[in-house]
Amino acid sequence: MNNKNKVLKHYGANITDVWNNVDHVDMVFESVYTADSYNVYWMHEPSDMAFNPESIFYYASSCSDDIKNCIKDGLSLFVDSEIYDECYFDDEFEDMWDDIKNERDSPFVSYHENKK
């Protein structure tokens, strides 16, 4: 099992980049083109199609923390492949898995939390 699958299983989260599945996710991270041919990155719930300036990012990498927080919250996500690649999420999953392992090995984590 790769680190991506381990992290997603640990948090009970799911990620897809298949647009046909967007109705079955909790949060969408997608690339959108502006009228003057710029690319921006939009985070929204599938049912919320109104642009909220606080959920639009100029750089794909700015979505990274929000994606990680959604994963930690156990959400199902659509993440556009451009965002996934520009955020280096394969590397992020490696770091997230290391963090999970370190938390499990910490002497400050209770016995029951170690049994997850």
Secondary structure as the mmCIF struct_conf table of DSSP 4:
data_model
#
loop_
_struct_conf.conf_type_id
_struct_conf.id
_struct_conf.beg_label_comp_id
_struct_conf.beg_label_asym_id
_struct_conf.beg_label_seq_id
_struct_conf.end_label_comp_id
_struct_conf.end_label_asym_id
_struct_conf.end_label_seq_id
HELX_RH_AL_P HELX_RH_AL_P1 ASN A 3 TYR A 11
TURN_TY1_P TURN_TY1_P1 GLY A 12 GLY A 12
STRN STRN1 ASN A 14 THR A 16
HELX_RH_3T_P HELX_RH_3T_P1 TRP A 19 HIS A 24
BEND BEND1 ASP A 26 ASP A 26
STRN STRN2 MET A 27 TYR A 33
TURN_TY1_P TURN_TY1_P2 ALA A 35 ASP A 36
BEND BEND2 SER A 37 SER A 37
STRN STRN3 ASN A 39 HIS A 44
TURN_TY1_P TURN_TY1_P3 PRO A 46 SER A 47
BEND BEND3 ALA A 50 ALA A 50
HELX_RH_3T_P HELX_RH_3T_P2 PRO A 53 SER A 55
STRN STRN4 ILE A 56 PHE A 57
BEND BEND4 TYR A 58 TYR A 59
HELX_RH_3T_P HELX_RH_3T_P3 ALA A 60 CYS A 63
HELX_RH_AL_P HELX_RH_AL_P2 SER A 64 LYS A 72
TURN_TY1_P TURN_TY1_P4 ASP A 73 GLY A 74
STRN STRN5 SER A 76 VAL A 79
HELX_RH_AL_P HELX_RH_AL_P3 SER A 81 GLU A 86
TURN_TY1_P TURN_TY1_P5 CYS A 87 TYR A 88
HELX_RH_AL_P HELX_RH_AL_P4 PHE A 89 ASP A 105
TURN_TY1_P TURN_TY1_P6 PRO A 107 PHE A 108
BEND BEND5 VAL A 109 VAL A 109
HELX_RH_AL_P HELX_RH_AL_P5 TYR A 111 ASN A 114
TURN_TY1_P TURN_TY1_P7 LYS A 115 LYS A 115
#
